[in-house]
Amino acid sequence: MISTDPVRMDDCEELLGGSPRPDFILNIPKSAKWLGDVIDTLEAQGLSWGKMYDLYRALNFENDVSDYRNPGLSFIERLFQQHRNVDHLERVSDQVYRLHRGKGEPVVVALTDAYEVTADAVRSAYGLLAPFDVLLKNTPYGRISTQGSAAAAELGIEICDQSSIFTRLRNDGAGDH
């Protein structure tokens, strides 16, 4: 168990070098970010990672806790990887992805679990996760409010839901860097 934000590889080294070797690395702060290189390294070594709710899920649904992957993130990563114009998915963190495309510049996508994407939700996500090009509403429920769209425009980002992200990834949008 660790307690840090963001989670960096050196935060995990002591646990990985110990005996017995963990199957799951738990980070306690609920809102803490896991950096992409940490996630990639742990998964390459056959280890699971996450927050308390991930550990509960792993204990309830997996015979081997090291097999656990957050189902919401697995779904989003599969959604990105199945897009014809996405050549490579790069994890910046557990909440931000850089999507390298065959046509067009890479697009940096941040995730929000907000039920209603309000101006406050957009500005909060931007404060925690920027820089990014697109804020993806990571749930099929709720809506993107007019005020949320206006806040995104003021910040120079776009908001997409799970269906409109496909069009955004296909096109060379104005927010591409």
N, C-alpha and C positions, 0 to 999 in steps of 0.2 A: 504494500500500500504506500502511496505517495500522496502529498498534498502540495500541489504547486500549480501555477498558472503563468505562462503556458507550460505544457509538459515538453521538455527537451530530452534528448537522448541521454545526456549526463545525469538526468534525474532518475533514470532507470538502470544505470550501470551497476550500482550496488546490488540491486535485486537480481539482475541477470548474472552477476558473478558469484552469487551465493549458492548455497546448497541447503535444501533442495531448490531447484530452479522453479520459478512460478509458472503456472499455466495461464494466469490472468493477472494483469497489472491494473490495480484499482487506483483511480485518482479521486479524492474526495470532493474538491470544490465542484459544485454542480455546473457552474457556468464556465469552467476552465476549458481552454483550448488544448488540443493535442496537435503538435506540429506534424506536418506530413511526413518528414523523414523518420520520425519516431514510429508512426503508424506503419510505414513501409517496412522498416527494420523488424519490428515486432512480428508482423504478419509473415515476413519471409522466414523468421525463425520458428513459426508455428505457434505463436503466443497470441492470446486475446488481450484486449485492453478496453478500458472504458470507465464509466461512472458507476455509481451505486446501482442505478436501475439496470445497467447492462449486466452487472454481476448477478442480480436477482434473476434476470432473464436467462442468463447462462446456466445458473444452477437449476432452474426449473425446466429448461427445454433441451439441454445438451447432455449427452452421456459423458462427453469429454469437454470440460470447460474451455480448453484451448481451441476448440472448434468454433466457438461463438464469434459471430460478427453481428454488429448492430443491424437489424433488418431494415431500418429506415435509410441508413447510409448505403447499405448494399443495394437497395432499390434505386436510389438516386445514381449511384455509380453505374449500375447496369443501364439505366436510362441514358446516361451520357455515352457510355461505351457502345450502345446500339445505334447511335446516330451516325448516319453515313459520312458526315463531314467531320466527325471527331476522330482524329488519328491517334491521339494520346491523351490520357487523363493524368494530370499531375496534382497530387494532393498538396495544397499549401498548408492546410490544417484540416481538422475534422469538420470544419464549417465553411471552408473555402477551397475551390478547385480552379486550376488553370487548365482550360481545355484547348489543346493544340488542334487546329483544324487543317484539313487538306486545302480548303479554299478560304482565304481570309486569315487575319491575324488571330493569335490566341485570345480567348475570352476568359476573363476571371469571373467566376460565379460564386457568390456567397449565399448561404442557406438561411432562411428564417422559418421558424415553426409557428409564427404568429397566425392565429385563427383569422383575425382581421388585420390586414397590413395597412395600418394607419400611418400618419405622418410621424408619430412618435416611434412606432415600430421600425420605420425606415431609418430615421435618424439614430435610433439606438443601435441598429445593426451596422450602420455606417460608422458610428463611433467605435464599435468593438472590432469590426472586421475589415475596414477599408485598408488599402485601396481595392476596389473591385468594379467591374463593369455592369454586372447584372445581379440583382437580388432575386433569388428564386424562392417563391412561396412553396415551401416544402410539404404542403398538405393539400389534399383535394377539397378540403372543407373551408368554409368562410369565403372571404372576398378581399380584393384589393380596393381600398377606398379611394375616392377622388383626391382626398387630402394626401394620402400615401403616394399616389402618382405624382402629385404636384411637388411634394418634398423630394421625390426621386429626381424629377426634372431639375429642381434647384441644385441638387448635388451632382448632377451630370451623370446619373446612372439610370438604368432601366429596371423595371420590375416585370418579372414573368411568372406565370404559373406553369404547372407541369405540362400543359399542352402547348402554350406559346413559346416555351424554351426551344422546341424543335425548329420553329420558324426562325428564331433568333440565331440559333447555331448554324443554320443553313445560309443565312444572309450575312453580308458584310455590313453590320450595323454601325451607326454613327459613334457608338461608345467603344468601338474596338481600339485597342492600343497596340 
